[in-house]
Amino acid sequence: MNYILFDDQSRNNLLPLTFLRPVADIRFGILTIREKWEKYLKVKTSTLTETYLSAKFPIVKDKQNILINGSVCPNSELISEINSLKANQALVTEDFIIALHILAEDLDESGEMDISGIDEIETKSEFLKINDLWEIFSLNGEAIKKDFDLITKRRKTEELSSTNRVVGEENIFIEKGARIEFAILNATNGPIYIGKNAEIMENSVIRGPFAICDHGVVKMSAKIYGPTTIGPFSKVGGEINNSVIFGYSNKAHDGFLGNSVIAEWCNLGADTNTSNLKNSYDHVKLWSYPQKTFTDTGLQFCGLIMGDHSKTGINTMFNTGTVVGVNVNIFGSGFQRNFIPSFTWGGKSGHKIYDIKKALEVAEAMYQRRDIPFDKIEKELLINVFDQTATNRTL
């Protein structure tokens, strides 16, 4: 069977994180949503997404296709229901489609679906689904626990050095090549997962649920409260609480990050701090791209949402509930605006447009540091987002 992950209406709610990726490639828990499905299904998946993203994430069609909602996280019950679908049947809830079995002739070249005559079957499963930005960190603890069980089932952890202080060692799993010395690990409130070749430096204090993915680094004397996820090749230091950092991003110095999501290729300068609680204890509002206004999260704790390739200078301060777009360069004293549009450069005193040529040069330099090719597809994606977000820069 051929499996395709598709974006539903939640994709727009999840901007700016979905400007450069399908919903399924959001990291949530230990794995991305796509990685979860591929582990359960034991096959590679392709993607039905926005046209401009399809050059990097092309759809692969076959005679028989099962399309799966990329904002939904799998479990064994859901897998069983999906694999039981016959042609022209869909697994649904009252509000949305979870999956549908569709023939090749009902999928045109652009990926548009003909779902007329589809027989709907209501699911009996309970599962995690991401609809809004803040759910990525607020539901992350549950996602870490589910991924931990999936990844570690019937596997043996590497041994933990005797230099460490550990509570709840039965809830700690260490992959091959990981280095951990003179750290304090407390897994009584949730599991701790240490990926391949990751490093936890001396005097770091970590409370689960916590995950650091392959080649990630926790720098000396960091203080991390769960539920927190550090993506592959990311470096973190200072104080972090209930946050998700995607791959290849750095928060390597002192400063507080709480109830936040940081996308790929970001860098937070030394002593960058986020506020995650209003002095009034009111619910936090976040900028909504589809509604073009601030919407109530229903949460008291909500910090920073930062799109890909964005960076801060030293001593940058973010207000409670700030949304930063793609390729933003932020610096200067004082609290920043609660919404900073993509491809802007500046601070509290004002912003100017970040020249697209310069932005591409910086992105290419970052890729080169990691020995990753910055090809024509990557360049065109950023140019497309630059054009898409032009109206935001007039707000």
C-alpha positions as CSV (number, residue, x, y, z in Angstrom):
1,M,0.0,0.0,0.0
2,N,1.1,3.6,-0.8
3,Y,0.8,6.1,2.1
4,I,0.5,9.8,1.6
5,L,0.4,12.4,4.4
6,F,-1.8,15.4,3.6
7,D,-2.1,18.9,5.2
8,D,-5.6,19.8,6.5
9,Q,-7.0,23.2,7.5
10,S,-4.7,23.2,10.6
11,R,-1.8,24.0,8.3
12,N,-2.6,27.7,8.2
13,N,-3.1,27.8,12.0
14,L,0.4,26.4,12.4
15,L,2.2,29.2,10.4
16,P,5.0,30.3,10.6
17,L,6.2,26.8,11.4
18,T,4.6,25.4,8.2
19,F,5.9,28.0,5.7
20,L,8.9,25.7,5.0
21,R,7.5,22.2,5.8
22,P,4.3,20.2,5.7
23,V,2.5,19.7,9.0
24,A,3.7,16.1,9.2
25,D,7.4,17.3,9.5
26,I,6.8,19.2,12.7
27,R,8.7,17.7,15.6
28,F,6.3,16.8,18.4
29,G,7.5,14.5,21.2
30,I,10.7,12.8,20.2
31,L,9.9,12.3,16.5
32,T,8.3,14.3,13.8
33,I,4.8,13.3,13.0
34,R,6.0,11.7,9.7
35,E,8.7,9.7,11.5
36,K,6.0,8.4,13.9
37,W,3.8,7.2,10.9
38,E,6.8,5.6,9.2
39,K,7.8,3.7,12.3
40,Y,4.3,2.3,12.7
41,L,3.7,1.6,9.0
42,K,7.3,0.4,8.3
43,V,7.3,2.2,5.0
44,K,8.3,5.6,3.6
45,T,5.6,8.2,3.1
46,S,5.2,11.1,0.6
47,T,3.2,14.3,1.0
48,L,0.2,16.2,-0.4
49,T,0.9,19.8,0.5
50,E,1.0,23.3,-0.9
51,T,2.2,23.5,-4.5
52,Y,5.3,25.6,-3.7
53,L,6.4,23.0,-1.1
54,S,6.0,20.1,-3.5
55,A,9.4,20.5,-5.1
56,K,11.0,19.5,-1.8
57,F,8.1,17.3,-0.6
58,P,6.7,15.6,-3.8
59,I,3.7,13.4,-3.8
60,V,4.2,9.7,-4.9
61,K,1.1,8.0,-6.2
62,D,0.3,4.4,-6.8
63,K,-2.7,2.4,-7.9
64,Q,-3.9,2.1,-4.3
65,N,-3.3,5.0,-2.0
66,I,-4.1,5.7,1.6
67,L,-4.0,9.4,2.4
68,I,-3.5,10.2,6.1
69,N,-4.0,13.5,7.9
70,G,-0.5,14.8,8.7
71,S,-1.6,16.6,11.8
72,V,-2.8,13.3,13.4
73,C,-0.4,11.1,15.5
74,P,-0.6,7.4,15.0
75,N,-1.2,4.6,17.5
76,S,-1.8,0.9,17.2
77,E,-5.6,1.2,17.2
78,L,-5.6,3.9,14.5
79,I,-3.2,1.9,12.3
80,S,-5.6,-1.1,12.5
81,E,-8.6,1.1,11.5
82,I,-6.7,2.7,8.6
83,N,-5.4,-0.5,7.2
84,S,-8.9,-1.9,7.3
85,L,-10.2,0.7,4.9
86,K,-11.4,-0.4,1.5
87,A,-11.2,1.7,-1.7
88,N,-13.4,4.8,-1.4
89,Q,-13.7,4.5,2.3
90,A,-12.6,7.2,4.8
91,L,-11.9,7.1,8.5
92,V,-13.4,10.3,10.1
93,T,-14.4,12.1,13.2
94,E,-17.3,14.5,13.5
95,D,-15.0,17.3,12.4
96,F,-12.4,16.1,10.0
97,I,-11.0,13.3,7.9
98,I,-8.3,11.1,9.5
99,A,-7.5,8.9,6.4
100,L,-9.0,7.7,3.2
101,H,-8.3,4.9,0.7
102,I,-8.3,6.4,-2.8
103,L,-7.5,5.0,-6.2
104,A,-4.9,6.7,-8.5
105,E,-7.5,7.9,-11.0
106,D,-9.1,10.0,-8.2
107,L,-5.9,11.9,-7.6
108,D,-4.9,14.3,-10.3
109,E,-1.4,15.6,-11.1
110,S,-1.7,18.5,-8.7
111,G,-2.8,16.2,-5.9
112,E,-6.4,17.3,-5.9
113,M,-8.8,14.6,-4.7
114,D,-12.1,13.5,-5.9
115,I,-13.9,12.3,-2.7
116,S,-17.4,12.2,-4.1
117,G,-19.1,9.0,-3.1
118,I,-16.7,8.3,-0.3
119,D,-18.1,6.0,2.4
120,E,-17.4,7.5,5.9
121,I,-16.5,5.3,8.9
122,E,-16.3,7.0,12.3
123,T,-13.1,6.2,14.3
124,K,-13.3,4.5,17.7
125,S,-9.7,5.5,18.5
126,E,-8.3,8.3,20.7
127,F,-5.2,10.1,19.4
128,L,-3.2,13.3,19.5
129,K,-3.7,15.9,16.8
130,I,-2.1,19.3,16.4
131,N,-4.5,22.1,15.5
132,D,-2.8,25.2,16.9
133,L,0.8,26.4,17.6
134,W,0.6,26.2,21.4
135,E,-0.4,22.5,21.3
136,I,3.1,21.6,20.2
137,F,4.5,22.4,23.6
138,S,1.3,22.0,25.7
139,L,0.8,18.4,24.5
140,N,4.5,17.6,24.2
141,G,4.8,15.6,27.4
142,E,2.2,13.1,26.3
143,A,3.8,12.9,22.9
144,I,7.3,12.3,24.4
145,K,5.9,9.4,26.5
146,K,4.2,7.8,23.5
147,D,7.3,8.1,21.4
148,F,9.5,6.8,24.2
149,D,7.4,3.6,24.4
150,L,7.5,3.2,20.6
151,I,11.2,3.8,20.2
152,T,12.5,1.8,23.2
153,K,10.2,-1.2,23.0
154,R,12.1,-4.5,23.3
155,R,15.4,-2.6,23.2
156,K,18.2,-2.3,25.7
157,T,19.6,1.1,26.7
158,E,23.3,1.9,26.8
159,E,24.8,2.1,30.2
160,L,24.9,5.4,32.1
161,S,28.2,6.5,33.6
162,S,28.5,6.3,37.4
163,T,29.6,10.0,37.5
164,N,25.9,11.0,37.0
165,R,23.2,11.4,39.7
166,V,20.0,9.6,38.6
167,V,16.4,9.2,39.8
168,G,14.1,6.9,38.0
169,E,16.8,5.2,35.9
170,E,14.2,2.7,34.6
171,N,12.7,5.6,32.6
172,I,15.9,6.7,31.0
173,F,17.0,5.4,27.6
174,I,20.4,6.2,26.0
175,E,21.3,5.5,22.4
176,K,24.7,4.4,21.2
177,G,27.4,7.1,21.2
178,A,25.7,9.4,23.7
179,R,28.0,11.1,26.2
180,I,26.7,12.1,29.7
181,E,29.0,12.9,32.6
182,F,28.4,14.6,36.0
183,A,24.8,15.4,35.2
184,I,21.7,15.1,37.3
185,L,18.8,13.3,35.6
186,N,15.3,13.0,37.2
187,A,12.9,10.8,35.3
188,T,10.3,10.3,38.0
189,N,7.8,12.7,36.3
190,G,8.4,11.4,32.8
191,P,11.0,9.5,30.6
192,I,14.3,10.9,29.5
193,Y,15.6,10.0,26.0
194,I,19.1,10.6,24.9
195,G,19.7,10.2,21.1
196,K,22.7,8.8,19.2
197,N,25.9,10.8,19.6
198,A,24.1,13.4,21.8
199,E,26.0,15.0,24.7
200,I,24.9,16.2,28.1
201,M,27.7,18.3,29.6
202,E,28.8,18.5,33.2
203,N,26.5,20.0,35.9
204,S,23.4,20.0,33.7
205,V,20.2,19.3,35.6
206,I,17.3,17.7,33.6
207,R,13.8,16.7,34.7
208,G,11.7,14.5,32.4
209,P,9.8,14.2,30.2
210,F,12.8,15.2,28.1
211,A,14.2,14.2,24.8
212,I,17.4,15.2,23.0
213,C,17.7,13.8,19.5
214,D,20.7,12.6,17.6
215,H,23.9,14.8,17.8
216,G,22.1,17.3,20.1
217,V,24.1,19.1,22.9
218,V,23.2,20.3,26.3
219,K,25.9,22.7,27.4
220,M,27.4,23.0,30.9
221,S,25.2,23.8,33.9
222,A,22.0,24.0,31.8
223,K,18.7,23.7,33.7
224,I,15.9,22.0,31.8
225,Y,12.4,21.3,33.0
226,G,10.2,18.9,31.1
227,P,8.3,18.4,28.9
228,T,11.1,19.6,26.6
229,T,12.4,18.3,23.2
230,I,15.7,19.3,21.7
231,G,15.9,18.4,18.0
232,P,18.9,16.8,16.1
233,F,22.1,18.8,15.9
234,S,20.7,21.6,18.2
235,K,22.7,23.1,21.1
236,V,21.1,24.4,24.2
237,G,22.2,26.1,27.5
238,G,20.7,28.3,30.2
239,E,17.2,27.6,31.5
240,I,14.5,25.9,29.4
241,N,11.0,24.9,30.4
242,N,8.3,23.0,28.4
243,S,9.7,23.9,25.0
244,V,10.3,22.3,21.6
245,I,13.3,23.1,19.6
246,F,13.5,21.7,16.1
247,G,16.8,20.6,14.4
248,Y,19.9,22.6,13.7
249,S,18.9,25.5,16.1
250,N,20.9,26.9,18.9
251,K,20.1,28.4,22.3
252,A,23.6,27.9,23.5
253,H,23.9,30.5,26.2
254,D,22.3,31.7,29.5
255,G,18.7,33.1,29.2
256,F,15.2,31.7,29.8
257,L,13.1,29.9,27.2
258,G,9.7,28.8,28.4
259,N,6.5,27.3,26.8
260,S,7.9,28.0,23.3
261,V,8.6,26.5,19.9
262,I,11.7,27.2,17.9
263,A,11.9,26.0,14.3
264,E,15.1,25.0,12.3
265,W,18.2,27.1,11.6
266,C,17.5,29.6,14.4
267,N,20.0,31.1,16.8
268,L,19.2,32.8,20.1
269,G,22.0,35.2,21.2
270,A,23.4,35.2,24.7
271,D,21.0,36.2,27.4
272,T,17.9,36.1,25.1
273,N,14.9,35.8,27.4
274,T,11.2,35.0,26.9
275,S,8.3,36.0,29.1
276,N,5.8,33.1,29.4
277,L,3.4,34.5,32.0
278,K,1.6,37.9,32.1
279,N,1.8,39.8,35.4
280,S,-2.0,40.0,35.3
281,Y,-2.2,36.2,35.0
282,D,-4.6,36.6,32.0
283,H,-4.8,34.2,29.1
284,V,-2.1,34.7,26.5
285,K,-3.0,35.7,23.0
286,L,-1.0,34.7,19.9
287,W,-0.9,36.2,16.4
288,S,-3.0,34.1,14.0
289,Y,-1.9,34.2,10.3
290,P,-5.3,33.1,8.9
291,Q,-7.3,35.5,11.2
292,K,-4.7,38.4,10.9
293,T,-5.2,39.2,14.5
294,F,-4.3,38.0,18.0
295,T,-6.3,35.0,19.2
296,D,-6.8,33.6,22.8
297,T,-4.8,30.5,23.5
298,G,-6.7,29.7,26.7
299,L,-3.3,29.3,28.4
300,Q,-1.7,31.3,31.2
301,F,1.8,30.1,30.1
302,C,2.9,30.8,26.5
303,G,6.2,32.2,25.4
304,L,7.8,32.4,21.9
305,I,6.9,30.9,18.5
306,M,9.8,31.4,16.1
307,G,9.9,30.5,12.4
308,D,12.9,29.0,10.5
309,H,16.2,30.9,10.0
310,S,15.4,33.6,12.6
311,K,18.0,35.0,15.0
312,T,18.4,37.3,18.0
313,G,21.2,39.5,19.2
314,I,22.5,39.4,22.8
315,N,20.1,40.5,25.6
316,T,17.0,40.3,23.4
317,M,13.7,40.3,25.4
318,F,10.4,38.8,24.2
319,N,7.0,39.6,25.5
320,T,4.6,36.9,26.6
321,G,3.0,35.3,23.5
322,T,5.3,36.5,20.7
323,V,5.3,35.1,17.1
324,V,8.4,35.6,15.0
325,G,8.2,34.8,11.3
326,V,10.8,33.2,8.9
327,N,14.2,34.8,8.5
328,V,13.9,37.6,11.0
329,N,17.0,39.3,12.6
330,I,16.1,40.8,16.0
331,F,18.3,43.0,18.2
332,G,18.2,46.0,20.5
333,S,17.1,46.8,24.0
334,G,13.6,46.6,25.3
335,F,10.7,44.2,24.8
336,Q,10.1,43.3,21.1
337,R,6.7,43.5,19.4
338,N,4.4,40.5,19.9
339,F,4.3,39.8,16.1
340,I,7.4,40.3,14.0
341,P,6.8,39.6,10.2
342,S,9.0,37.4,8.1
343,F,12.1,38.8,6.5
344,T,12.5,41.8,8.7
345,W,15.6,43.3,10.4
346,G,15.5,45.4,13.5
347,G,14.1,45.8,17.0
348,K,11.8,47.8,19.3
349,S,12.7,51.1,17.5
350,G,11.5,49.7,14.1
351,H,12.1,47.2,11.4
352,K,13.2,47.3,7.8
353,I,13.0,44.6,5.1
354,Y,15.6,41.9,5.3
355,D,17.1,41.9,1.8
356,I,16.4,38.6,0.2
357,K,19.8,38.2,-1.4
358,K,21.5,38.8,2.0
359,A,19.0,36.4,3.7
360,L,19.9,33.7,1.1
361,E,23.7,34.2,1.7
362,V,23.3,33.8,5.4
363,A,21.1,30.7,5.0
364,E,23.7,29.1,2.7
365,A,26.5,29.9,5.1
366,M,24.6,28.1,7.9
367,Y,24.0,25.1,5.7
368,Q,27.7,25.0,4.8
369,R,28.7,24.9,8.5
370,R,26.7,21.7,8.8
371,D,27.9,20.2,5.5
372,I,24.4,20.3,4.1
373,P,23.9,21.5,0.5
374,F,21.8,24.7,0.1
375,D,20.4,23.9,-3.4
376,K,18.1,25.6,-5.8
377,I,15.0,24.1,-4.1
378,E,15.9,25.6,-0.7
379,K,16.6,29.0,-2.3
380,E,13.3,29.0,-4.2
381,L,11.3,28.0,-1.0
382,L,12.7,31.0,0.9
383,I,12.0,33.3,-2.1
384,N,8.5,32.1,-2.2
385,V,7.9,32.7,1.5
386,F,9.5,36.2,1.1
387,D,6.8,36.9,-1.6
388,Q,4.0,35.3,0.4
389,T,4.6,37.4,3.5
390,A,5.0,40.8,1.8
391,T,1.6,42.0,3.2
392,N,2.6,41.1,6.7
393,R,5.5,43.6,6.5
394,T,3.1,46.5,6.1
395,L,1.2,45.8,9.3
